[in-house]
Amino acid sequence: MKKILFIAVCAIFLGCNGNAQKNSDSKDQKKFPVTKSEAEWKNELSPQEYAVLREAATERAFSSELLKVDEPGTFVCAACGNPVYKEKYKFDSGTGWPSFDRPIDGGVAYGRDSKLGFERKEVHCAKCGGHLGHVFNDGPPETTGKRHCINGVALNFIPDDK
C-alpha cells in the first residue's frame, strides 16, 4: 500500500510539471520584422516600457495617462511606432487599462499566455513582438464583444492633427 501511495504522489508531482506553463505560440518562436537584442531594447526603452513590452509585465491599474485620451488619433507601439489601435475603437471598460474593441488590421499578432495557470489570448505588436496586453470576451456586445486590455505604457498616442 505504501508503495502505491508513493507512486501516486510521485505521479502527481511530476504531472504538475507539465505543459501548463509552456507556451507553444510564444512570441520568442515567431519572427518579427523589427528585431533587436535585449541590450538594444533596454537602451531604447524606459525600465517600465522594457518590463511590459519585453518581459510581459503589467502596469498598475489606473496609472496610464492614455485612459484620458478622447480625441481622434492613433495609438502606436511604444517600442517601434507600429500603428495598433484607433482612438475611435477605445472604450471605458472600468478596468484601469486602455481598452479597445478591435485593433488596426495587421497591427497586432496573437499568442497564448498560460502564466497564471489558465490560458489567455495575448496581444503583441505585429512589427516588433512587444507585449501589449490580452484579449477578453467581455467587450461591448454591440460591436465586437472583445476587450483588448492594453498596457498604456506599451503605447504612444498620435493625434490626427499631427
HUBELTA-V397745 format. One record per pair of residues at least 6 apart in sequence whose ideal C-beta (glycine too) atoms are under 6 Angstrom apart, sorted by the first residue. I is the first residue (numbers start at 1). J is the second residue. D is the distance in Angstrom with one decimal. If there is no record, write none. Layout:
I/J/D ; I/J/D
This chain:
20/114/5.7 ; 23/112/5.7 ; 25/111/4.1 ; 25/112/4.6 ; 27/111/5.6 ; 27/124/5.2 ; 27/129/4.5 ; 32/128/5.5 ; 32/129/4.1 ; 33/127/5.4 ; 34/80/4.8 ; 34/127/5.2 ; 34/128/4.0 ; 41/54/5.3 ; 42/50/5.6 ; 48/153/5.2 ; 49/78/5.5 ; 49/153/5.5 ; 51/57/3.9 ; 52/59/6.0 ; 52/151/4.7 ; 52/153/5.1 ; 52/154/5.2 ; 53/79/5.0 ; 53/130/3.7 ; 53/131/5.7 ; 53/154/5.4 ; 56/131/4.2 ; 59/151/4.7 ; 59/153/4.9 ; 61/96/2.9 ; 62/96/4.1 ; 64/152/2.5 ; 66/98/4.9 ; 66/152/4.0 ; 66/155/6.0 ; 66/157/6.0 ; 69/157/5.4 ; 71/159/5.6 ; 72/87/5.7 ; 72/160/4.3 ; 73/87/4.9 ; 73/157/5.7 ; 73/158/5.5 ; 73/159/4.1 ; 73/160/5.0 ; 74/83/5.0 ; 74/86/5.8 ; 74/158/5.1 ; 75/84/5.9 ; 75/85/4.2 ; 75/155/4.5 ; 75/157/5.5 ; 76/83/5.2 ; 76/156/5.2 ; 77/84/5.7 ; 77/125/4.0 ; 77/130/5.6 ; 78/154/5.5 ; 78/155/5.7 ; 78/156/5.1 ; 79/128/5.1 ; 79/130/4.4 ; 80/127/5.0 ; 80/128/4.1 ; 82/125/5.3 ; 82/127/3.8 ; 83/104/5.2 ; 83/107/5.6 ; 84/103/5.7 ; 84/104/5.9 ; 84/107/4.1 ; 84/108/5.6 ; 85/100/4.7 ; 85/103/5.6 ; 89/100/4.7 ; 89/101/5.2 ; 89/102/5.1 ; 90/100/5.3 ; 91/99/5.7 ; 93/99/3.8 ; 93/147/5.6 ; 97/149/5.0 ; 98/150/5.0 ; 98/152/5.2 ; 99/147/5.2 ; 99/149/5.7 ; 100/148/4.4 ; 101/139/4.9 ; 101/140/5.5 ; 101/143/4.4 ; 101/144/4.7 ; 101/146/5.7 ; 102/144/5.2 ; 107/126/5.8 ; 108/123/5.2 ; 108/126/5.4 ; 109/124/4.6 ; 109/126/4.5 ; 110/121/5.8 ; 111/122/4.5 ; 112/119/5.6 ; 113/120/4.7 ; 113/122/4.1 ; 120/134/4.9 ; 121/135/4.3 ; 122/134/5.7 ; 123/132/4.5 ; 123/133/5.2 ; 123/135/5.9 ; 132/150/5.1 ; 132/154/4.8 ; 133/149/4.9 ; 133/150/4.0 ; 133/151/5.4 ; 134/149/5.4 ; 135/146/5.7 ; 135/148/5.4 ; 136/147/4.7 ; 138/147/5.4 ; 139/145/5.4 ; 139/146/4.4 ; 139/147/3.7
